[in-house]
Structures are given as structure tokens and as C-alpha cells.
Amino acid sequence: MEKARPLWANPLQFVFACISYAVGLGNVWRFPYLCQMYGGGSFLVPYIIMLIVEGMPLLYLELAVGQRMRQGSIGAFRTISPYLSGVGVASVVVSFFLAMYYNVINAWAFWYLFHSFQDPLPWSVCPLNGNRTGYDEECEKASSTQYFWYRKTLNISPSIQENGSVQWEPALCLLLAWLVVYLCILRGTESTGKVVYFTASLPYCVLIIYLVRGLTLHGATNGLMYMFTPKMEQLANPKAWINAATQIFFSLGLGFGSLIAFASYNEPSSNCQKHAIIVSLINSSTSIFASIVTFSIYGFKATFNYENCLRKVSLLLTNTFDLEDGFLTASNLEQVKGYLASAYPSKYSEVFPHIKNCSLESELDTAVQGTGLAFIVYTEAIKNMEVSQLWSVLYFFMLLMLGIGSMLGNTAAILTPLTDSKIISSHLPKEAISGLVCLISCAIGMVFTTEAGNYWFDIFNDYAATLSLLLIVLVETIAVCYVYGLRRFESDLKAMTGRALSWYWKVMWAGVSPLLIVGLFVFYLSDYILTGTLKYQAWEASQGQLVTKDYPAYALAAIGLLVASSTMCIPLVALGIFVLRRLKTGDAAPVA
């Protein structure tokens, strides 16, 4: 007798698992950046259109495939056609790459969380130099938050070519992050189903608390006005549309096989169409909600820096030219500077190099995403808040919940096909399979805790799952609509759920969504070709800032290998099955 497939305890558990997986760090640190870059409120127009024509249809497709085939990604596409097994293999490979580097973010979140209990916060002030005669030179040239990130957390090397040694503190945090993930996935859906209630709901509690705090901060309105003031000219910018489509695609976690794996544990009669709509709407709403929180904090930080700059310039001019205290204000500063420059040219030229150009607009225009937003910009704002330790603990706890929730989906995409395999599951219990996957990922992930580890992290983050995922989802869509057959799939869904498939889903699956993916694929491919030699941002300690450098030849080879190792699974597995079948038919042929 075949062992019964485990199921979610209830439909709500499944929805929470999908939300926990889909709502991740990208909602907090990528979407606000895109709003900032592409027209504030006007960016919502292409974003919502892409949600309707790409996000919802493709999410529904993956959930429907998982629920119908009741297997992980490899088994699901093997059922459609043995030649398509490589699609599932490619998904597993991409998910494995993602698991290796993504949990490093959780390790950094643990590191910052542990340091959040110190008073003062360790990133709020620069440390003294070796002689204790002043502040550390690197920290003074950069800032205390940048110094803590690049020197204390990463201890980053000047280039990718200088690997350095493993940093034991981040390495221990990575071990802890993997231990937490292992405990969450130990019993499969039984344990994951309970954990997702926390990983899906707690970030919203923290975001609501942060929203209330953020809206009460001085300068929060500056950030919110900056976000919601639409720049309609950006609607004519093709990059705004491409980035909206990309954000929807990657934010929902399409192509990794996680959604197929989660849906395979559903009751066959579950309404996966409703689930797809709920998850995609909650995911997009969270992005907008998180942006309001982020821009209120961002406005506070920009206003604080702007007013601090004004104070320094005012103090310098007041002391140099013996002006009356309080005479200089934000409104008359430029006028007084012009007068002083003309009245006292020689004296003004002496202090001119020390006069910074203070601008609130330029402070708000500083676009930051990814780890820079999470670990530098946010910490810069937190250190200036009252009871900063409390806000720091809440923030990094939220990051952890978001990160762990996404990791549960990533590991499910790897483990479900492995536990579905009778060859593997007959020799090893699922606890041992989970343990091996976590152990191997953690061991390889130690590369990211070396001094050059952050550069390798960026390589994996930028190239491990971009072109590969687009190709995987494109083949998935073609496989369902044109290999398995849209009419056949439609009748399967009707038999399962008792609901007919509307024209909207059929038009999107068969035409609009695949064409959109092809467009994205061509854009990324041409962008990589036109860019020429790929570059990266290296930390220059002597300058206290990032500098652009070319990747060495071996790093470019690693990037090529990352992309090829997943994408080539699709044709190679198909070729392997074709050859095996030819050999079998050759052996079975009658001897003349």
C-alpha cells in the first residue's frame, strides 16, 4: 500500500504558509526602492497591471499544478511528460542556490538582534582609534552605521580576490539560523504548519507598531509626500514597467517549486483559485504597506540629516564671521552665504571647503535597496529614535520572521521532490533528508562568512535565480497549456474543485503571461550583453565608501556556471531520457 500523502491541518494553514513564503524581505527593501526610483505613486500603475496580467495567473497555475499532480516540482512535470522532468530539477537547483545564500541574511539579522540589547547601540557611535586620541579613521570617513556593517559585521576585504578567513561570529549566527530552520521543517507539514502562523502574522504586528511610531516621527511627512507624489513621466519609461513585472514575479516566489510543493499537500477539492487571489493581493498590499512604514522612517532620517547639516554649517559660519546666535535659519542661509562670499571673499574661501551643501531633496533622492536599506539606512534612523534598543529589537525580529518564513518555502521546494522519491525515502527518513540538506547548505554557506563573502553573496543574489526562473516558469506555462493541454487541465480542475475555469485565466496562461516572460527574458539577456564586463561594488576602507570594480575572470566563470547549472537541467534531462528510451527500444528490438 502506498503511504498516504500528508496534508495541511486546514486551508488556513496552507494560505499562511504561502503568505509566509511570498511575503519576504523583497517587500520591505526592494519595493520601496522601486517606488523611489520610478515615480513614487505613479509606479503603482504598472505594478497593479503586472499583478493582474502576470502575478495572479502564474501563481494560480503553480498552485493548480501542485494540487492536481500531488507531487513536488520534479514529479509534477514528470507526470505531464517524462521529458519535462528537467523543469523540476532546475527548480530544485535554483532553490538550493537560494537556500545557501538567503539564510545568511537571517544570520546577519541574528547578529544585529543580539547587539540590539546594548546601550548605546554599537552602531550609533564610532569607536576610538588605537591611540585613543580620536575616532577610528575609517568610521569618520564613512559613518558609524556603515562602519558597523562593513567592518564589524562583514569585516569586508578590499576586493573579491582577497578571500580572507571565515569570521567566526557570523559563522556561529549562520549555524544558529540553520538550526532554527531545521527545527521548523523537522516534521514536514506537521511542524511547518504550526510555525507559519507566527512567521506570517508577527511581521504585520511589528509593521503596525512601526507605522504608528513612524508617523509620529519628525519629518515623516516629508518621506510620505516624496513617496506618494506621482511623477507621471515615469509611466513612459520602459524600465518602470520591466521592474514592476520583475518585482511581481520574484516577490511571489514563482518558479522555485515552493508553491507547487505547498499545494501538493492540499486537499484535491481545495479552491486554489481563491487562494491564489488572496495570496497575491496580500503580498502586494504588504509591499505598499511596508513602503508607507519605510518612507515615514526614511523621511525622519533624511530630515534629521538635513537639519544636522544646517546646524553644522550655521555653527561654522556663526563662529567664523562672529554672527549673532540664532541669526542663521534654513530660509536665509543661502542669502547670507552669498553676502558673506562677496563681502569677505578671502575669509569665506578658507571655510568654503568645510561648508556642506544641505538639501532635503538630495537626502530623499538617495536610493538604497537590499542589505544597504536593511542594515545601514534603517539602523541610521533607529539610532536617532528614543528608546532605540526597543525599536532595533522589533525591527530585526521582524526581519528574522520574514527571512525564516521564506526559508520554509525554499527548503520545501528542495525536500518535497526528495521525499517523494521512493529511492531516497526508502533508505532515509524525512528527518535525516532534512538534516542533510540543511547541513550541506550550511557548510557551503560558510563561504559567505569569509571576508570576501559579501561579494559572493551579491553574485548569488544577482545571478543565481534571474534568467533561470524566467526560463523555468516559461517552460512550466508551455508544458501545462500546450503539452498537457489547456482543455485537459481545465477539465481536471473542474473535476477537482467543481468550478469552471474562466476565460481570463485561459487567455493569461495561453498567451499574455508567456509573452510577458519572453519579453523579460530578452530584456535581461540583452541588458547583460550590452553592459559588457560585469562590475561590483567593493568597500574602500581608506575612502570610507564603495568603489566600482570589474569582476575577475574566475568570478565571471562562476556567474556563468550559476546560470548554466540550473537552465541546462531542462534540455540535458530531456536529452538523457530520450537516449535512455532509444537504448531500451534498441535492446527490445528483435534479433534478425
GUZA-148871 format. One line per 3 residues: their letters; for each residue z, y, x of C-alpha. Coordinates in nm, 2 decimals, padded with zeros to 4 digits, m for minus. Each point is the difference from the previous one (the first is absolute). Layout:
! GUZA-148871
A> Z:Y:X ~ ... $
This chain:
! GUZA-148871
MEK> 00.00:00.00:00.00 ~ m00.09:00.34:00.13 ~ 00.30:00.23:00.04 $
ARP> 00.02:00.27:m00.27 ~ m00.09:00.35:00.13 ~ 00.31:00.24:00.02 $
LWA> m00.02:00.29:m00.25 ~ 00.15:00.34:m00.03 ~ 00.32:00.00:m00.21 $
NPL> m00.16:00.26:m00.24 ~ m00.31:00.23:m00.01 ~ 00.22:00.30:00.10 $
QFV> 00.09:m00.17:00.33 ~ m00.38:m00.03:00.07 ~ m00.06:00.36:m00.08 $
FAC> 00.29:00.11:00.22 ~ m00.14:m00.22:00.28 ~ m00.34:00.17:m00.03 $
ISY> 00.15:00.35:m00.01 ~ 00.23:m00.07:00.29 ~ m00.30:m00.12:00.20 $
AVG> m00.25:00.27:m00.10 ~ 00.24:00.30:00.01 ~ 00.06:00.04:00.37 $
LGN> 00.02:00.24:00.28 ~ m00.36:00.11:m00.06 ~ 00.11:00.17:m00.33 $
VWR> 00.26:00.20:00.20 ~ m00.17:00.09:00.32 ~ m00.38:m00.03:m00.07 $
FPY> m00.06:00.14:m00.35 ~ 00.18:00.33:00.06 ~ m00.20:00.05:00.33 $
LCQ> m00.33:m00.06:m00.20 ~ 00.11:00.26:m00.26 ~ 00.07:00.24:00.28 $
MYG> m00.34:m00.06:00.17 ~ m00.22:m00.01:m00.30 ~ 00.08:00.28:m00.24 $
GGS> 00.35:m00.06:m00.13 ~ m00.01:m00.05:m00.38 ~ m00.38:m00.03:00.00 $
FLV> 00.03:m00.32:00.20 ~ 00.14:m00.17:m00.31 ~ m00.35:00.02:m00.17 $
PYI> m00.18:m00.24:00.24 ~ 00.33:m00.20:00.03 ~ 00.02:m00.07:m00.37 $
IML> m00.37:m00.07:m00.03 ~ 00.02:m00.26:00.28 ~ 00.31:m00.15:m00.17 $
IVE> m00.21:m00.06:m00.31 ~ m00.32:m00.13:00.16 ~ 00.15:m00.18:00.30 $
GMP> 00.37:m00.05:00.00 ~ 00.07:m00.15:m00.35 ~ m00.31:m00.23:m00.01 $
LLY> 00.05:m00.15:00.34 ~ 00.38:m00.05:m00.05 ~ m00.07:m00.17:m00.34 $
LEL> m00.27:m00.22:00.17 ~ 00.25:m00.12:00.27 ~ 00.28:m00.07:m00.25 $
AVG> m00.24:m00.18:m00.23 ~ m00.14:m00.22:00.29 ~ 00.36:m00.09:00.11 $
QRM> 00.11:m00.08:m00.36 ~ m00.31:m00.20:m00.08 ~ m00.02:m00.21:00.32 $
RQG> 00.38:m00.03:00.04 ~ m00.03:m00.02:00.38 ~ 00.02:00.23:00.30 $
SIG> m00.31:00.19:00.13 ~ m00.15:m00.29:00.20 ~ 00.04:m00.25:m00.29 $
AFR> m00.12:00.25:m00.26 ~ m00.33:00.07:00.17 ~ m00.05:m00.36:00.11 $
TIS> 00.02:m00.08:m00.38 ~ m00.28:00.25:m00.06 ~ m00.21:m00.15:00.28 $
PYL> 00.10:m00.19:00.32 ~ m00.23:00.23:00.19 ~ 00.23:00.30:m00.10 $
SGV> 00.32:m00.15:00.15 ~ m00.05:00.24:00.29 ~ 00.08:00.30:m00.23 $
GVA> 00.35:m00.14:m00.05 ~ 00.03:m00.08:00.37 ~ m00.10:00.36:00.09 $
SVV> 00.26:00.13:m00.25 ~ 00.27:m00.21:00.17 ~ m00.11:00.12:00.35 $
VSF> 00.01:00.37:m00.11 ~ 00.34:m00.05:m00.17 ~ 00.13:m00.17:00.32 $
FLA> m00.11:00.31:00.21 ~ 00.16:00.23:m00.25 ~ 00.33:m00.20:00.00 $
MYY> 00.01:00.02:00.38 ~ 00.00:00.38:00.02 ~ 00.12:00.11:m00.34 $
NVI> 00.35:m00.14:00.05 ~ 00.04:00.23:00.31 ~ 00.02:00.29:m00.25 $
NAW> 00.30:m00.17:m00.16 ~ 00.15:m00.05:00.35 ~ m00.04:00.38:00.06 $
AFW> 00.16:00.07:m00.34 ~ 00.30:m00.22:00.09 ~ 00.03:00.19:00.34 $
YLF> 00.00:00.34:m00.18 ~ 00.23:m00.13:m00.27 ~ 00.26:m00.12:00.25 $
HSF> m00.02:00.34:00.18 ~ 00.04:00.19:m00.33 ~ 00.37:m00.06:00.00 $
QDP> 00.06:00.22:00.31 ~ 00.12:00.36:m00.02 ~ m00.19:00.20:00.10 $
LPW> m00.33:m00.20:m00.06 ~ m00.13:m00.10:00.34 ~ m00.34:00.16:m00.07 $
SVC> 00.15:00.33:m00.10 ~ 00.06:00.13:00.35 ~ m00.15:m00.04:00.34 $
PLN> 00.20:m00.19:00.26 ~ 00.12:00.16:00.32 ~ m00.20:m00.05:00.32 $
GNR> 00.13:m00.21:00.30 ~ 00.18:00.30:00.16 ~ 00.15:00.10:m00.34 $
TGY> m00.12:00.36:00.07 ~ m00.23:00.02:m00.30 ~ m00.20:m00.21:m00.25 $
DEE> m00.23:m00.29:00.09 ~ m00.34:00.16:00.11 ~ m00.22:m00.24:m00.21 $
CEK> 00.21:00.06:m00.31 ~ m00.01:00.38:00.04 ~ m00.38:m00.01:00.03 $
ASS> m00.04:m00.22:m00.31 ~ 00.29:00.00:m00.26 ~ 00.32:m00.20:m00.05 $
TQY> m00.16:m00.21:m00.27 ~ m00.32:m00.07:00.21 ~ 00.22:m00.08:00.30 $
FWY> 00.21:m00.25:m00.19 ~ m00.31:m00.17:m00.14 ~ m00.22:m00.02:00.32 $
RKT> 00.27:m00.03:00.26 ~ 00.31:m00.16:m00.16 ~ m00.16:m00.22:m00.26 $
LNI> m00.33:m00.10:00.16 ~ 00.06:00.10:00.37 ~ m00.37:00.04:m00.01 $
SPS> m00.22:m00.03:00.31 ~ m00.25:00.27:00.10 ~ m00.30:m00.23:m00.09 $
IQE> m00.09:m00.34:m00.15 ~ m00.07:m00.13:00.35 ~ 00.37:00.03:00.10 $
NGS> 00.15:m00.28:m00.20 ~ 00.36:00.03:00.13 ~ 00.27:m00.24:m00.11 $
VQW> 00.13:m00.11:m00.34 ~ 00.26:00.25:m00.13 ~ 00.30:m00.21:m00.10 $
EPA> 00.14:00.22:m00.28 ~ m00.33:00.02:m00.20 ~ m00.05:m00.37:00.08 $
LCL> 00.34:m00.09:m00.16 ~ m00.09:00.22:m00.30 ~ m00.32:m00.20:m00.03 $
LLA> 00.19:m00.33:00.01 ~ 00.23:00.13:m00.28 ~ m00.30:00.12:m00.21 $
WLV> m00.16:m00.35:00.03 ~ 00.33:m00.17:m00.09 ~ 00.03:00.21:m00.31 $
VYL> m00.36:m00.09:m00.10 ~ 00.07:m00.37:00.06 ~ 00.31:00.00:m00.22 $
CIL> m00.20:00.17:m00.27 ~ m00.29:m00.26:00.00 ~ 00.21:m00.30:00.08 $
RGT> m00.01:m00.16:m00.34 ~ m00.35:00.12:m00.10 ~ m00.02:00.16:m00.35 $
EST> 00.36:m00.09:m00.06 ~ 00.14:00.23:00.26 ~ m00.29:00.26:00.01 $
GKV> 00.02:00.04:m00.38 ~ 00.36:00.12:00.03 ~ m00.05:00.22:00.30 $
VYF> m00.30:00.19:m00.15 ~ 00.23:00.15:m00.27 ~ 00.17:00.20:00.28 $
TAS> m00.30:00.07:00.22 ~ m00.20:00.13:m00.30 ~ 00.27:00.21:m00.17 $
LPY> 00.23:00.14:00.27 ~ m00.27:00.22:00.16 ~ m00.05:00.17:m00.33 $
CVL> 00.38:00.07:m00.02 ~ m00.02:00.16:00.35 ~ m00.31:00.20:m00.08 $
IIY> 00.16:00.14:m00.32 ~ 00.31:00.10:00.20 ~ m00.22:00.15:00.27 $
LVR> m00.21:00.19:m00.27 ~ 00.32:00.16:m00.14 ~ 00.11:00.10:00.35 $
GLT> m00.35:00.10:00.11 ~ m00.05:00.24:m00.30 ~ 00.33:00.17:00.08 $
LHG> m00.10:00.07:00.37 ~ m00.09:00.35:00.12 ~ m00.38:00.01:00.03 $
ATN> m00.07:m00.31:m00.21 ~ m00.22:00.21:m00.24 ~ m00.22:00.10:00.30 $
GLM> m00.08:m00.37:00.06 ~ m00.06:m00.08:m00.37 ~ m00.23:00.30:m00.04 $
YMF> m00.19:m00.10:00.31 ~ m00.05:m00.36:m00.14 ~ m00.09:00.09:m00.36 $
TPK> m00.23:00.30:00.07 ~ m00.34:m00.16:m00.04 ~ m00.28:00.07:00.25 $
MEQ> m00.29:m00.08:m00.22 ~ m00.26:00.03:00.28 ~ 00.14:m00.33:00.14 $
LAN> m00.15:m00.19:m00.30 ~ m00.34:00.05:00.18 ~ 00.14:m00.16:00.32 $
PKA> m00.11:m00.36:00.01 ~ 00.29:m00.09:00.23 ~ 00.24:00.09:m00.28 $
WIN> m00.16:m00.26:m00.23 ~ m00.02:m00.26:00.28 ~ 00.37:00.05:00.09 $
AAT> 00.10:m00.02:m00.37 ~ m00.18:m00.33:m00.03 ~ 00.15:m00.13:00.32 $
QIF> 00.35:00.11:m00.10 ~ m00.03:m00.19:m00.34 ~ m00.14:m00.30:00.17 $
FSL> 00.26:m00.04:00.28 ~ 00.29:00.13:m00.21 ~ m00.04:m00.28:m00.25 $
GLG> m00.02:m00.26:00.28 ~ m00.33:m00.15:m00.10 ~ m00.16:m00.27:00.21 $
FGS> 00.31:m00.12:00.17 ~ 00.04:m00.30:m00.23 ~ 00.36:00.11:m00.10 $
LIA> m00.10:00.09:m00.36 ~ m00.18:m00.33:m00.04 ~ 00.30:m00.19:00.14 $
FAS> 00.24:00.18:m00.24 ~ m00.22:m00.05:m00.30 ~ m00.03:m00.37:00.08 $
YNE> 00.37:m00.04:m00.10 ~ m00.07:00.15:m00.34 ~ m00.01:m00.18:m00.33 $
PSS> m00.37:m00.07:m00.07 ~ 00.03:00.19:m00.33 ~ 00.14:00.32:00.16 $
NCQ> m00.17:00.32:m00.09 ~ m00.12:00.09:00.35 ~ m00.22:00.28:m00.13 $
KHA> 00.31:00.19:m00.13 ~ 00.18:m00.08:00.33 ~ m00.30:00.15:00.20 $
IIV> 00.00:00.32:m00.20 ~ 00.39:00.04:00.03 ~ 00.01:m00.07:00.37 $
SLI> m00.29:00.23:00.09 ~ 00.13:00.29:m00.22 ~ 00.35:m00.03:00.14 $
NSS> m00.13:m00.01:00.36 ~ m00.21:00.31:m00.05 ~ 00.28:00.18:m00.19 $
TSI> 00.24:m00.08:00.29 ~ m00.25:00.16:00.25 ~ 00.00:00.32:m00.20 $
FAS> 00.38:m00.01:m00.06 ~ 00.06:m00.07:00.37 ~ m00.23:00.30:00.09 $
IVT> 00.21:00.23:m00.21 ~ 00.31:m00.12:00.19 ~ m00.18:00.03:00.34 $
FSI> m00.14:00.35:m00.06 ~ 00.34:00.13:m00.12 ~ 00.15:m00.12:00.33 $
YGF> m00.31:00.11:00.19 ~ 00.03:00.35:m00.16 ~ 00.36:00.02:00.11 $
KAT> m00.08:m00.10:00.36 ~ m00.30:00.24:00.02 ~ 00.21:00.29:m00.14 $
FNY> 00.29:m00.08:00.23 ~ m00.23:m00.01:00.31 ~ m00.18:00.32:m00.12 $
ENC> 00.33:00.20:m00.06 ~ 00.14:m00.14:00.33 ~ m00.31:00.13:00.18 $
LRK> 00.04:00.34:m00.16 ~ 00.37:00.02:00.10 ~ m00.09:m00.08:00.37 $
VSL> m00.28:00.26:00.01 ~ 00.21:00.26:m00.17 ~ 00.29:m00.06:00.24 $
LLT> m00.23:00.02:00.30 ~ m00.15:00.33:m00.11 ~ 00.33:00.15:m00.12 $
NTF> 00.16:m00.07:00.34 ~ m00.30:00.10:00.21 ~ m00.07:00.33:m00.18 $
DLE> 00.36:00.07:m00.10 ~ m00.09:00.01:m00.37 ~ 00.26:00.03:m00.28 $
DGF> 00.14:m00.34:m00.12 ~ m00.17:m00.11:m00.32 ~ m00.28:00.25:00.04 $
LTA> m00.27:m00.27:00.05 ~ m00.09:m00.20:m00.31 ~ m00.27:m00.25:m00.09 $
SNL> m00.19:00.27:m00.19 ~ 00.00:00.26:00.28 ~ m00.01:m00.22:00.31 $
EQV> m00.38:00.01:00.06 ~ 00.00:00.38:m00.05 ~ 00.29:00.06:00.25 $
KGY> m00.17:m00.24:00.25 ~ m00.32:00.21:m00.01 ~ 00.20:00.32:00.04 $
LAS> 00.20:m00.13:00.30 ~ m00.31:m00.14:00.17 ~ m00.17:00.35:m00.02 $
AYP> 00.32:00.21:00.08 ~ 00.14:m00.22:00.28 ~ m00.30:m00.20:00.13 $
SKY> 00.14:m00.11:00.34 ~ 00.34:m00.10:m00.14 ~ m00.17:m00.18:m00.30 $
SEV> m00.24:m00.19:00.24 ~ 00.31:m00.14:00.18 ~ 00.15:m00.16:m00.31 $
FPH> m00.33:m00.08:m00.17 ~ m00.03:m00.36:00.14 ~ 00.34:m00.07:m00.16 $
IKN> m00.09:00.13:m00.35 ~ m00.11:m00.28:m00.22 ~ m00.24:00.05:m00.29 $
CSL> 00.21:m00.09:m00.30 ~ m00.20:m00.12:m00.31 ~ 00.12:m00.19:m00.30 $
ESE> m00.36:m00.10:m00.08 ~ m00.05:m00.16:00.35 ~ 00.33:m00.18:m00.03 $
LDT> m00.11:m00.15:m00.34 ~ m00.35:m00.08:00.14 ~ 00.14:m00.23:00.26 $
AVQ> m00.13:m00.33:m00.13 ~ 00.20:m00.31:00.10 ~ m00.02:m00.36:m00.12 $
GTG> 00.13:m00.34:00.08 ~ 00.29:m00.04:00.24 ~ m00.02:00.37:00.10 $
LAF> 00.09:00.09:m00.36 ~ 00.26:m00.27:m00.05 ~ 00.18:00.03:00.33 $
IVY> m00.06:00.36:00.12 ~ m00.07:00.23:m00.29 ~ 00.25:m00.15:m00.24 $
TEA> 00.27:m00.02:00.27 ~ m00.07:00.37:00.09 ~ 00.07:00.09:m00.36 $
IKN> 00.30:m00.23:m00.04 ~ 00.18:00.14:00.31 ~ 00.01:00.34:m00.16 $
MEV> 00.14:m00.11:m00.33 ~ 00.37:00.01:m00.09 ~ 00.17:m00.35:00.03 $
SQL> m00.31:m00.11:00.20 ~ 00.15:m00.34:00.07 ~ 00.00:m00.09:m00.37 $
WSV> m00.37:00.11:m00.05 ~ m00.10:m00.19:00.32 ~ 00.16:m00.32:m00.12 $
LYF> m00.16:00.02:m00.34 ~ m00.34:00.08:00.14 ~ m00.01:m00.28:00.26 $
FML> 00.14:m00.25:m00.26 ~ m00.29:00.09:m00.23 ~ m00.25:m00.05:00.28 $
LML> 00.16:m00.34:00.07 ~ m00.03:m00.10:m00.37 ~ m00.36:00.10:m00.01 $
GIG> m00.08:m00.18:00.32 ~ 00.18:m00.32:m00.09 ~ m00.16:00.00:m00.34 $
SML> m00.35:00.02:00.16 ~ 00.10:m00.27:00.25 ~ 00.08:m00.24:m00.28 $
GNT> m00.36:00.03:m00.12 ~ m00.14:m00.03:00.35 ~ 00.19:m00.32:00.07 $
AAI> m00.08:m00.15:m00.34 ~ m00.37:00.05:00.08 ~ 00.05:m00.22:00.32 $
LTP> 00.25:m00.25:m00.14 ~ m00.16:m00.09:m00.34 ~ m00.32:m00.14:00.15 $
LTD> 00.21:m00.19:00.26 ~ 00.24:m00.15:m00.25 ~ m00.30:m00.08:m00.23 $
SKI> m00.15:m00.21:00.28 ~ 00.10:m00.36:m00.06 ~ m00.04:m00.08:00.38 $
ISS> 00.25:00.27:00.10 ~ 00.25:m00.03:m00.29 ~ 00.02:m00.38:00.03 $
HLP> 00.13:00.04:00.36 ~ 00.21:00.31:m00.03 ~ 00.23:00.15:m00.27 $
KEA> m00.08:00.35:m00.11 ~ 00.31:00.14:00.17 ~ m00.13:m00.13:00.33 $
ISG> m00.35:00.14:m00.06 ~ 00.15:00.34:m00.09 ~ 00.22:m00.02:00.31 $
LVC> m00.29:m00.08:00.23 ~ m00.22:00.28:m00.14 ~ 00.29:00.25:00.05 $
LIS> 00.08:m00.13:00.35 ~ m00.36:00.02:00.12 ~ m00.06:00.35:m00.16 $
CAI> 00.33:00.13:00.16 ~ m00.09:m00.14:00.34 ~ m00.34:00.16:00.00 $
GMV> 00.15:00.32:m00.15 ~ 00.21:00.05:00.31 ~ m00.31:00.15:00.16 $
FTT> 00.06:00.30:m00.23 ~ 00.34:00.06:00.15 ~ m00.13:00.05:00.36 $
EAG> m00.04:00.35:00.14 ~ m00.37:m00.01:m00.10 ~ 00.08:m00.18:m00.32 $
NYW> m00.07:00.30:m00.23 ~ m00.36:00.03:00.13 ~ m00.06:m00.37:m00.09 $
FDI> 00.17:00.07:m00.33 ~ m00.26:00.27:m00.07 ~ m00.28:m00.23:00.09 $
FND> 00.12:m00.27:m00.24 ~ 00.07:00.27:m00.27 ~ m00.35:00.16:00.03 $
YAA> m00.22:m00.30:00.06 ~ 00.16:m00.33:m00.10 ~ m00.06:00.04:m00.37 $
TLS> m00.26:00.26:m00.08 ~ m00.35:m00.14:00.02 ~ 00.13:m00.35:m00.05 $
LLL> 00.17:00.07:m00.33 ~ m00.31:00.18:m00.14 ~ m00.22:m00.30:00.09 $
IVL> 00.26:m00.25:m00.14 ~ 00.02:00.18:m00.34 ~ m00.38:00.04:m00.02 $
VET> m00.05:m00.37:00.05 ~ 00.28:m00.08:m00.25 ~ m00.17:00.21:m00.26 $
IAV> m00.34:m00.15:00.06 ~ 00.16:m00.35:00.00 ~ 00.16:00.04:m00.34 $
CYV> m00.29:00.19:m00.17 ~ m00.31:m00.17:00.16 ~ 00.12:m00.34:00.15 $
YGL> 00.26:m00.11:m00.26 ~ m00.18:00.20:m00.27 ~ 00.13:00.30:m00.20 $
RRF> m00.06:m00.18:m00.33 ~ 00.18:m00.31:00.11 ~ 00.29:00.21:00.14 $
ESD> 00.01:00.20:m00.33 ~ 00.03:m00.32:m00.20 ~ 00.28:m00.13:00.23 $
LKA> 00.20:00.32:m00.05 ~ m00.05:m00.02:m00.37 ~ 00.12:m00.36:m00.01 $
MTG> 00.30:00.09:00.21 ~ 00.12:00.32:m00.16 ~ m00.18:m00.01:m00.34 $
RAL> m00.15:00.35:00.07 ~ m00.37:00.08:00.04 ~ m00.11:00.19:00.31 $
SWY> m00.11:00.36:m00.09 ~ m00.33:00.15:00.13 ~ 00.19:00.24:00.23 $
WKV> 00.13:m00.28:00.22 ~ m00.34:m00.18:00.01 ~ m00.19:00.31:00.10 $
MWA> 00.25:00.09:00.27 ~ 00.02:m00.35:00.15 ~ m00.38:m00.07:m00.02 $
GVS> m00.13:00.34:00.12 ~ 00.21:00.31:00.06 ~ 00.29:m00.14:00.21 $
PLL> m00.22:m00.21:00.24 ~ m00.24:00.30:00.05 ~ 00.30:00.22:00.08 $
IVG> 00.14:m00.25:00.25 ~ m00.35:m00.01:00.17 ~ 00.00:00.38:00.02 $
LFV> 00.35:00.00:00.16 ~ m00.10:m00.28:00.24 ~ m00.32:00.19:00.11 $
FYL> 00.21:00.32:00.04 ~ 00.26:m00.16:00.23 ~ m00.26:m00.18:00.20 $
SDY> m00.21:00.31:00.06 ~ 00.31:00.20:00.07 ~ 00.11:m00.24:00.28 $
ILT> m00.36:00.00:00.14 ~ m00.04:00.38:m00.01 ~ 00.35:00.06:00.14 $
GTL> m00.10:m00.15:00.33 ~ 00.28:m00.10:00.23 ~ 00.31:m00.06:m00.20 $
KYQ> 00.30:00.22:00.10 ~ 00.37:m00.01:m00.05 ~ 00.29:00.24:00.02 $
AWE> 00.23:m00.04:00.30 ~ 00.33:00.17:00.06 ~ 00.01:00.23:00.30 $
ASQ> 00.36:00.04:00.10 ~ m00.06:00.29:00.24 ~ m00.17:00.21:m00.28 $
GQL> 00.22:m00.13:m00.28 ~ m00.30:m00.07:m00.23 ~ m00.27:m00.25:m00.08 $
VTK> m00.33:00.00:00.19 ~ m00.32:m00.18:m00.08 ~ m00.12:m00.28:00.23 $
DYP> m00.28:m00.26:00.00 ~ 00.09:m00.36:m00.07 ~ m00.05:m00.22:00.31 $
AYA> m00.26:m00.28:m00.01 ~ 00.25:m00.28:m00.08 ~ 00.15:00.20:m00.29 $
LAA> m00.35:00.04:m00.15 ~ m00.05:m00.37:00.05 ~ 00.33:m00.07:m00.19 $
IGL> m00.12:00.23:m00.28 ~ m00.33:m00.19:m00.02 ~ 00.19:m00.33:00.00 $
LVA> 00.23:00.11:m00.28 ~ m00.28:00.09:m00.23 ~ m00.21:m00.30:00.09 $
SST> 00.28:m00.26:m00.02 ~ 00.04:00.06:m00.37 ~ m00.35:00.09:m00.12 $
MCI> m00.17:m00.29:00.19 ~ 00.22:m00.25:m00.18 ~ m00.22:00.04:m00.31 $
PLV> m00.34:m00.10:00.16 ~ 00.16:m00.25:00.25 ~ 00.19:m00.20:m00.26 $
ALG> m00.31:m00.01:m00.22 ~ m00.21:m00.12:00.30 ~ 00.26:m00.26:00.09 $
IFV> 00.01:m00.15:m00.35 ~ m00.38:00.00:m00.01 ~ m00.02:m00.19:00.33 $
LRR> 00.27:m00.25:m00.11 ~ m00.18:m00.07:m00.33 ~ m00.33:m00.05:00.19 $
LKT> 00.17:m00.24:00.23 ~ 00.15:m00.19:m00.29 ~ m00.33:m00.03:m00.18 $
GDA> m00.16:m00.11:00.32 ~ 00.26:m00.27:00.05 ~ m00.04:m00.12:m00.36 $
APV> m00.39:m00.01:00.02 ~ m00.13:m00.36:m00.02 ~ m00.11:m00.16:00.33 $
A> m00.38:m00.06:00.00 $
